[in-house]
Amino acid sequence: MTEQTPPEQVYLTPTPVRIWHWLNALGIVTLCVTGIQIRFPEYANIFGTYKAAIRLHDIAGITVSISFLLWIFYYLVVARNIAKVYVPTLADIKSGLFQQAFFYFFNYFLGKDNPHTATPDNKFNAIQKVTYFMTMFLLIPLVVVSGLLLMNIAPLRAWIIAIGGIKFLVDAHYLLACSFFAFLCVHVYMATLGHTPFAHFRQMWTGWEKMEHTG
Amino acid sequence: MSRTRGYLILLLSALIPVMTAAAVGAAERSTCLSCHGERKILNKGTHLYIDPAKYESTTHERIGCVACHTGVTPRHPADGVRPSRAKCEECHAAVYAEYEKSSHSAYAGCTDCHKPHAVKPLLAVSGRDINIQCAKCHDNSATVKSHAKWLPQAALHIDALPCITCHTGSKETVITLYMAKRAGDSRLGGVALAGYEDLRSFIPPGKKIGRVIDSNGDGAVSLDELKAFNTSSQFKHISLLGTMMPEVVTHSFQILANRWDCTFCHASGPNAQQTSQLAFPEQGGTYSRMIVEKGAILDILYGTPDFYMTGFTRNKTLSIIGILIVASGLMVPILHGTLRFLTRSRRKER
């Protein structure tokens, strides 16, 4: 298989991760859009009825929760490289973040090369690592747990009161969701910064990434 | 002057029969309860026992026993004559007529829900008290199951709302907050409505139960008082649960068309819904109401931390903060994309 592949391409994203990614993407976009109608029903009526928005939000939430568990299972049990791929190193924090930010916000406009080259074991640059680490290990678990509590208020009311009340829970869920929405905007845009605007999208669909020339 | 005197005479002549009836009522009531208020009468028939504590809080107590049981003779019960019973419609004609037209009337009479010797006004009962009455015929799990066919979070709705919030002719609703306590010692052991005895220790002797929250005693609950209550370690076992009650009572048991639309409740819509009241448990199981400062239920954290209705009690400031977070995310592609567009020729050269 590798022999038939052009040498300038590298297999970066295995099939289970790609399935998870697109399932997650669909679920999160659905959650964001239905969430707008749920919080602002008098301004947004996207799905006809409020009930439809709630039901779709619940289904998407469960889908994202299950896909998150599958993602953890894959990286912990099958790939066993979750720390290598997602946990930022000290070098990432000390210099990698600055280098990468300098590239995105300065050198990129000068047409200079990306300081990071993606490999299967080092897929993400420092900014990506920190962002994805925060997203996958903090943002998603908090959104999922708060969402599951909100789906089961009647049986879990005492738990909800114990953690600060339903209003705190709802507000936290809302602000986390807004953060997620903001992340999504940046994430989709950054994905267009490959050697062509659709190169990273293609990679996430096929798994293969054309190597960028680092100069 | 003569006209004023005339009004006074008219007023007195109107009050005399009422005062006389009340005085006579009180006298014969104590006579009746001397037997019917004693538990030993249960041996002759459970229907003969009148719980004095419950009876005392009813409106019927004010008019007295013989107002309804007119056939009681001075020789009762030795005369062996069973006293007559007034029919509800003799006094409550309008309510009766309305109820007769409802589908409910074929299955239950007035006394199936309202015990004449224990009946309380709507404002003196909690939403849960009302639902206990409904559950006598409408099994709770079956009700949840039937509502779940169309209603999201059916169990939560049935648990949090009195049935009459939707099954009513009342066009408007009002938010009512009830005091709840931990059902057990555990923090996670569930909650139940707090009674008078649960709160009595928090108020000085002789003060009204409302002083638990209404610290300045002005008869209204302000946001500051709610904050003080919700942040005080003294009340860590007590919380406020909210529900929606109909603004007026009807016996039509209809379902207004707008109740099928979730946004009737779950939207920052009718102004009436911005009004809320706090129900304090009184002795004898009744409730007294106190108006809550307008907008207090919309406060982010301290107003009513355990009451939230999706899409309705959202906080405006928090909504704006959320929108700003999203906007900051959108600014990255907008600003970076603009610079990217402007520098496209330089990058092509490279």
Interface residues (C-beta under 8 A of the other chain):
Chain A: I38 R39 F40 P41 E42 T49 Y50 K51 I54 R55 D58 Y104 F105 Y108 F109 L110 G111 K112 M151 I153 A154 P155 R157 A158 W159 I160 I161 A162 G164 G165 I166 K167 F168 V170 D171 Y174 L175 A177 C178 S179 F181 A182 F183 L184 C185 V186 V188 Y189
Chain B: W150 L151 P152 Q153 A155 L156 D159 A160 R182 A183 S186 R187 L188 G189 G190 V191 S239 D261 C262 T263 H266 A267 S268 G269 I300 L301 T304 P305 D306 F307 Y308 T310 G311 T313 R314 N315 L318 S319 I321 G322 I323 I325 V326 S328 G329 L330 V332 P333 H336 G337 L339 R340 T343 R346 R347 K348 E349 R350
